[in-house]
């Protein structure tokens, strides 16, 4: 490749890397051409649904029964169902925004349209940070599963390392269709794992267990508990990336219905059954409350989901940066040395950072609550209100359009307020939890088994 062609490619990539209303490049983030070696727009809505289920219905569900133990079965189940319905509503707003702005590939692109360069950088950074922390969370879940299966016979840091290597391999495919069948297997394994756990709990109910319809709790205790169901749905930050690779983006809501319908039903049933048979002594993750053979069986089956979820989170963080570098350049659509080198490097960096956080930060399992509150609370809930207000104002007639849609405007504002509340309260309880852990001497040392 001569120097003139190289500089032209770089200039084109820089020119097309900033989506806006006056964007003069191709409308869609991905351009399909028969001459391309790599094709992105290949996913059906069914497989997008499986990918959504695989990444959202994962280790987060293992904390739901303990939430019921804190606030009681009635408030806990109401919250699980409400957050599922709320998540479906915000998914609709995200899908509508994506359809109105096909050039949007990720939250950073959406931030640029609404808030300019600063919004792009904040939302892009938040996506990458939360995705990497999510990888770390899956690595720890994998380590716990492997430790349980080996009867704590191996060094936990070694187990995290093994899990990390496999996670990198899973993240490497350049297009999501190459991961779609793994998404199906992942969704099936986490469902079977939950069913096995419920059978194990049902056959081995805890003697003398206490089950409460409602339970008194302080604001700190209650909100700390309800962050589990709140963030169990926190996967909307990936929706734009998933929809961008669909053959028919207008079918995205079918995938969202599939996700929220399954997740809400499964979460509610799983939380109720596990809490009813184990009672208020239920642990988090709940599999640790099961008899050893049932805990091992449940963890063994869930391993596939933990691996795939970590891989798709790493893929997401790498994909955002990769598209930022090379949007509409030949490195996106062609098997170039530079393209593959950068892609592989980004995947390795994402998992390596997650590994370091998981083994070097003793409070990592508590620390993840902070990026979840700062970013996931907005991506899954609050920011959807901004999307609706922005498009209604700019595409349907300005302030008059907002006044003519009072119900939609009020719901959008309430959505923004809900995101703000979850963000502030979640950050507060996460910081307080970390402080209490240090005060109680519960914090271990980094890089230890």
Secondary structure, DSSP 4 states (H G I P E B T S, - for coil): --HHHHHHHHHHHHHHSS--TT--S-SSSS---TT-SS----B-HHHHHHHHHHHHSSGGGGGHHHHHHHH-HHHHHHHHHHHHHHHHHHHHHHHHHHHH-TT--SHHHHHHHHHHHHHHHHHHHHHHHHHHHHHHHHHHHHHHHHHHHTTT-S-HHHHHHHHHHHHHHHH--SSGGGGHHHHHHHHHHHHHHHHHHHHHHHHTPPTT----SS----HHHHHHHHHHHHHTT--GGGHHHHHHTBS-GGGHHHHHHHHHHHHHHHHHHHHHHHHHHHGGG--SSGGGGS-HHHHHHHHHHHHHHHHHHHHHHHHHHHHHHHHHHHTTSHHHHS--HHHHHHHHHHHHHHHHHHHHHHHH-TTHHHHHHHHIIIIIHIIIIIHHHHHHHHHHHHHHTHHHHHHTTHHHHHHHHHHHHHHHHHHHHHHHHHHHHHHHHHHTT----TT--
